[in-house]
Amino acid sequence: MPSKERVRFMEIFEDFTVLQEDHKGYGLIPKREFDPNMSYIQNFAADLMDFKDRVRPMANDLAKIDSLHNYQKHDAHKVWEAVKDELLNIK
C-alpha cells in the first residue's frame, strides 16, 4: 500500500481494545496533619513545602494518567464481554 493509503486506513481503523467511554472521576490527596509542636507560621511553611514536594507532583501524575487513559489497551475479550453485557442490559 502506498503511504497515503496506509495513513487513511489507520484513520478509519477502530481499535476495539481501547475503551471509548468517558472516564470522569477525581482523586483525593490527603493533607499533611497539623503539628501542634510547631507554630502556625511553621505549619504554614511546612504546608507550602509539602505542596511543592508532594502534592503538586502527585497531581501532575494523576493528570497524566487521566489524559492517557483513552490510549491504554485492554484485553479484547474483556472489552467484548463489557459491550455484550451493556447491550443485554439495554433490552
Secondary structure, DSSP 8 states (H G I E B T S, - for coil): --HHHHHHHHHH---TTS--S--------------TTS-HHHHHHHHHHHIIIIIHHHHHHHHHHHHHGGG----HHHHHHHHHHHHHHH-
